[in-house]
Amino acid sequence: MSLDALHDLTLTGPNLLVETAPEVLAAYATDQGPVLAYIEPLAVVWPTSVADVQLVLRWASATGTAVVPRGAGTGVSGGAHATGGCIILCLDRMNRILEINAQDEVAVVEPGMINADLNAAAAAHGLMYAPDPASYLTSTIGGNVATNAGGLRCAKYGVTRDSVLALDVVLADGTLISTGRRTFKGVAGYDLTSLFTGSEGTLGIIVGITVRLRYLPVEIRTIAAFFPDFPTAAAGVLAVGAARVQPAIMELLDGATLTALDEAHGSDLRARGDALLLIQTDGFGAGAEADVVRSVLSELGGTVSTEGAAEAERLVELRRHSRGDAVPDQLRVGEDVAVPRSALVRYVAELERMARQYRVNLKVVAHAGDGNLHPTFWVQAADNGGRERLDAALDESIAVALTMGGTITGEHGVGQFKLHWLPQEQRAEVLELQRRVKAVFDPAGILNPGKAIPGDPH
């Protein structure tokens, strides 16, 4: 494979940028996921048009070069880690809004469009793009689609797949295809749009996205309910559901998380309780729904308040930062398992039991409205044997979630890091079928190899 030929592509696509400087390669070799084996890419390539992407894919197909697509690099499962002999195809310069149609309630964007920027543009029309991952200020819509990202509002509005109507995709050989439609309904042919959503760049490179927009709520109410313990707060999730209220946001934070937020941001959350259930209702019925939520949670023993606008916004933003940054003197492992909501209280109790059994620290945040938990285990870096106990606790947390009918990943994707757990969730026949689907779209296996599904065991 000749990098000179790759550089020569810039003559055909003059806005195509190719970088091979060591500092650039190092900066783009990984995303924010755990690094199992550090590999440096051969080059980082920035397209600015669909034609650029097609040029690169035709070259990669002809030379057998692996292509790892990347947006903002905010993924936490290693889905954008470099693999052997690959180039990184960074799509963050394809970042335009191509259309907002307020009457049709749709937007068409390029993959590098920042989630928050689309929301700001939609708000001018009284609309919003509902999926809002914690990284919404920096993550790209293309990356959100690639991992089928969730977010805080997913309790009511669903995950990314529920807002994607159509996609433009460049296949491994450079062919451009379009899937889906502009209408909210449509069942013509196989649902390739849903297939590409969550495929982590293993089937094609997403270059255009048509999304459904929702109405910007006319009213929002935020309820903070503090409880003396985490299992009772988790029980509050089921109690609200039993009252048949559908919050837009339903987030659960344990005491260790509240302490960490207080230390990082100067808040006083832990002084208010050992667990927080943060609920937001929206729309014309927000006030009536909030009244029901307050009553239900008060009956469970929660200390309940309806927050003013400024305090509510602060609480929601604190939740977005609740997983925290890396701490130099700590070893941490975390996941994003999901369990049925009926199993939420039992699973939380099991996590606390694991922390005691393996002598590790635990903190948990959760998109409680849909049973998606983010448990984090940690020990001090100087703890002898701490890494082994962390890994054992993490493995058991996955196994227990699966026994409860859960999944190894609710919203972060399989990436590279979770591949070894996937056979525990999916049978061999299902894995083989997915390999065959991959082979249809990418027969040479050049698109993000080693991610999302296990390779051919033969």
GIJORA-V90710 format. One record per residue. N is the residue number from 1. PSI is psi in whole degrees, -180 to 180 (* if undefined). Layout:
N:PSI / N:PSI
//
This chain:
1:129 / 2:121 / 3:-23 / 4:-41 / 5:-35 / 6:-44 / 7:-34 / 8:-24 / 9:-26 / 10:-17 / 11:-34 / 12:-40 / 13:88 / 14:-20 / 15:4 / 16:126 / 17:130 / 18:126 / 19:136 / 20:9 / 21:139 / 22:-40 / 23:-31 / 24:-44 / 25:-42 / 26:-38 / 27:-28 / 28:11 / 29:-23 / 30:161 / 31:-153 / 32:8 / 33:166 / 34:139 / 35:111 / 36:-39 / 37:114 / 38:126 / 39:134 / 40:136 / 41:163 / 42:-34 / 43:161 / 44:129 / 45:130 / 46:108 / 47:158 / 48:4 / 49:164 / 50:-40 / 51:-37 / 52:-45 / 53:-42 / 54:-42 / 55:-48 / 56:-43 / 57:-37 / 58:-42 / 59:-45 / 60:-39 / 61:-41 / 62:-31 / 63:-5 / 64:29 / 65:131 / 66:143 / 67:123 / 68:109 / 69:150 / 70:143 / 71:-109 / 72:-6 / 73:24 / 74:-1 / 75:151 / 76:16 / 77:10 / 78:20 / 79:-21 / 80:16 / 81:142 / 82:146 / 83:170 / 84:128 / 85:28 / 86:165 / 87:150 / 88:124 / 89:101 / 90:120 / 91:13 / 92:-10 / 93:-8 / 94:81 / 95:31 / 96:150 / 97:118 / 98:-27 / 99:140 / 100:121 / 101:103 / 102:-31 / 103:-42 / 104:-15 / 105:47 / 106:158 / 107:148 / 108:124 / 109:160 / 110:163 / 111:-25 / 112:5 / 113:128 / 114:136 / 115:-50 / 116:-34 / 117:-38 / 118:-41 / 119:-40 / 120:-40 / 121:-39 / 122:-34 / 123:-30 / 124:-18 / 125:10 / 126:24 / 127:169 / 128:157 / 129:115 / 130:-45 / 131:129 / 132:73 / 133:160 / 134:-28 / 135:23 / 136:-24 / 137:-20 / 138:-23 / 139:153 / 140:155 / 141:-38 / 142:-44 / 143:-39 / 144:-42 / 145:-42 / 146:-33 / 147:1 / 148:54 / 149:153 / 150:-124 / 151:179 / 152:-38 / 153:4 / 154:-18 / 155:-36 / 156:-37 / 157:-2 / 158:-178 / 159:-175 / 160:-44 / 161:-32 / 162:-9 / 163:-1 / 164:123 / 165:-37 / 166:155 / 167:145 / 168:128 / 169:134 / 170:122 / 171:175 / 172:-32 / 173:5 / 174:-3 / 175:135 / 176:126 / 177:160 / 178:136 / 179:158 / 180:-154 / 181:172 / 182:-16 / 183:155 / 184:-26 / 185:153 / 186:129 / 187:27 / 188:116 / 189:180 / 190:151 / 191:78 / 192:-28 / 193:-45 / 194:-33 / 195:-45 / 196:-32 / 197:119 / 198:4 / 199:0 / 200:34 / 201:15 / 202:-11 / 203:-22 / 204:168 / 205:116 / 206:124 / 207:-8 / 208:141 / 209:125 / 210:121 / 211:152 / 212:135 / 213:154 / 214:167 / 215:135 / 216:125 / 217:139 / 218:-20 / 219:143 / 220:135 / 221:135 / 222:127 / 223:127 / 224:121 / 225:115 / 226:136 / 227:158 / 228:-16 / 229:161 / 230:-44 / 231:-37 / 232:-40 / 233:-40 / 234:-36 / 235:-28 / 236:-30 / 237:-47 / 238:-34 / 239:-40 / 240:-41 / 241:-40 / 242:-26 / 243:0 / 244:40 / 245:136 / 246:92 / 247:156 / 248:-38 / 249:137 / 250:93 / 251:144 / 252:129 / 253:134 / 254:176 / 255:-41 / 256:-36 / 257:-42 / 258:-41 / 259:-45 / 260:-39 / 261:-41 / 262:-44 / 263:-35 / 264:-31 / 265:1 / 266:21 / 267:178 / 268:38 / 269:-44 / 270:-29 / 271:-17 / 272:-11 / 273:175 / 274:0 / 275:147 / 276:128 / 277:112 / 278:118 / 279:138 / 280:126 / 281:153 / 282:165 / 283:-175 / 284:-26 / 285:15 / 286:-42 / 287:-46 / 288:-41 / 289:-39 / 290:-37 / 291:-43 / 292:-45 / 293:-46 / 294:-44 / 295:-46 / 296:-45 / 297:-31 / 298:-40 / 299:-26 / 300:-4 / 301:12 / 302:149 / 303:109 / 304:137 / 305:150 / 306:118 / 307:144 / 308:167 / 309:-46 / 310:-45 / 311:-36 / 312:-46 / 313:-39 / 314:-42 / 315:-42 / 316:-41 / 317:-37 / 318:-40 / 319:-39 / 320:-25 / 321:11 / 322:-18 / 323:-21 / 324:164 / 325:165 / 326:142 / 327:125 / 328:-36 / 329:18 / 330:148 / 331:128 / 332:144 / 333:140 / 334:161 / 335:180 / 336:58 / 337:158 / 338:143 / 339:159 / 340:146 / 341:-31 / 342:-18 / 343:2 / 344:-49 / 345:-44 / 346:-40 / 347:-39 / 348:-43 / 349:-38 / 350:-40 / 351:-42 / 352:-37 / 353:-42 / 354:-42 / 355:-41 / 356:-45 / 357:-42 / 358:4 / 359:53 / 360:160 / 361:156 / 362:139 / 363:148 / 364:131 / 365:156 / 366:141 / 367:82 / 368:-24 / 369:-26 / 370:20 / 371:19 / 372:111 / 373:149 / 374:79 / 375:139 / 376:124 / 377:143 / 378:158 / 379:166 / 380:143 / 381:-30 / 382:-3 / 383:115 / 384:122 / 385:3 / 386:-41 / 387:-43 / 388:-41 / 389:-38 / 390:-49 / 391:-38 / 392:-42 / 393:-41 / 394:-45 / 395:-43 / 396:-35 / 397:-35 / 398:-47 / 399:-42 / 400:-39 / 401:-41 / 402:-38 / 403:-23 / 404:8 / 405:22 / 406:-163 / 407:156 / 408:-16 / 409:124 / 410:-29 / 411:-10 / 412:-14 / 413:166 / 414:-43 / 415:-141 / 416:-34 / 417:-34 / 418:6 / 419:-38 / 420:-16 / 421:-19 / 422:-41 / 423:-18 / 424:-27 / 425:-36 / 426:136 / 427:163 / 428:-37 / 429:-37 / 430:-42 / 431:-41 / 432:-40 / 433:-39 / 434:-37 / 435:-39 / 436:-36 / 437:-46 / 438:-42 / 439:-29 / 440:-45 / 441:-29 / 442:70 / 443:-29 / 444:-6 / 445:37 / 446:-12 / 447:111 / 448:57 / 449:149 / 450:16 / 451:155 / 452:-48 / 453:148 / 454:147 / 455:173 / 456:119 / 457:-14 / 458:*
//
